[in-house]
Amino acid sequence: MSPPETMAAATGASTAIAEARTMDEGIYGFNKKLIDTVYDVICFLYPVKGNERDFARFYVLETVARVPYFAYLSVMHLRETFGERYDSMSERMRTHYAEADNELHHLLIMESLGGNSNIVDRTLAQTMAFGYYWYVIIVYAWNEPAAYHLSELIEDHAFDTYSKFTATYEERLKNLPVPEVARRYYELDNPFLFDLFCTVKNKDEEGTYSQRRPELSSLYDVFINIRDDEREHWKTLCNLVQYDDMNAVDATEVHSTTPVPAALP
């Protein structure tokens, strides 16, 4: 595969140079079937009931969801070792590291809530993550857009999951305290890596690109910010799949990747 080329300015441009790419129907369908199946299995094993076991579900999801970002980095580091270079390579590697760091903190939050207290949950999550890591390695080395599309689908599921959870259990979550690891990450730590993974920024009322600065008063706020993080990942991945660029279009113009029917023989 030839090295990617930057297609838009690195400042969150509102206009893309090229039209959004679609994805081969066969690849799209296989990716969607795979991710939907894995997600359905997790939902079956971990139904949301409004109790402490819900955190085990999110622990499993976050353990698997963070894997692709360091799979991308593994392949990119290997290519870099063998001399591959292109203009946006370092920027993309830094962003994937920041994305992995963000997902790590989601995982640490779920662990602080007891989501990893059961050895069966840990074994399942880590086994799935190990297998998925090597699968993404192979797919990314073969077809980068296909690998990014896998994560696009995962992050879309994650956003919907957290949206439903916070809407259903808002009052319960608002009566629970903020975990220390969440407060440290969202409010106290240097925001450099946090800002770095938010590549497709929203505009404020004055028309300038805004930066998220979360304020936490309860566990509800923590889950809302985790939900919003997943949407940030989704926006970046849509841009990578469709434009081969992390911020080719403005946040208001991002949409899910669509399939294109295979050409008739």
Steps between C-alpha positions, in 0.01 A plus 500: 500500500639842414551747787197713585495858382356788696184625329412799712655755732582378848287764673155343476423625152135530406553409138656178377712498187354173378158340523446252780601149406253217529595147596479181303169334582664167582751647746235726653258211547761269652623769742146584610406136548814436705465803729124460540547134595768576759292783642187282516692227682624749760148641540362147547763411760475836676143634489462846652299475823588815689730326750873453562528236227447771238857616565627153404330542162674833444829352620478231231400752232783740588759222514415403142436852366847631586684220319485640141686819583817327612456245219518793255808628683667159486470484123603863453806459724603192303461682169692795640779265609532380141525855371145599408433871542225739394404849610213417736649180645637646825183701562285193446714289732478762775123517460459122517709501818274769648193295400646192669573708811141625506361147473743387770349753739151378415624154597660627822172667593309174451761315706466758779126424501566128543440397139802267501440341840391165354768274350253370240441854372873571490576178317227556241597861437872433475454197275277699264748789503796274422328340200361830373842666523654254256196514274526880474875472438433283195214714369690827549808367321277393209241779480514803730150634424350159578678494837390854582144408403498221759569757770252745352230237553621421853505865605151553358373209710682638803342844462152348476565272798611782728220725375235243592665422832521864611145570385357197681695530826558874523367541853693203636825620343451854630497363855837323460839668554767576241782241500837657577653368177226675301545830679874485449469426129222739406568791736851492646744347251673697226240502217756460220413138416130563561500784247712299257248221446217751437598562137157605366401789721164672533454873454378718785244781473766738371595267216837397641606145572440417864684271740323267740568568866286256700371581848396206713254504788376139494548166328239613248736769373777241470287275280383796291862590430590141416207501258623824344853359472363208297335748261833680462665172402218428256541837327874447455449147367233610251745756364775241473280250320345750261780753443821336626535804725419542870319833469401545137151632571337704773321322784159594362580326170616164635282202412531123515679318222267356237549193278511504123362196312760288327527564127315252283726275289 
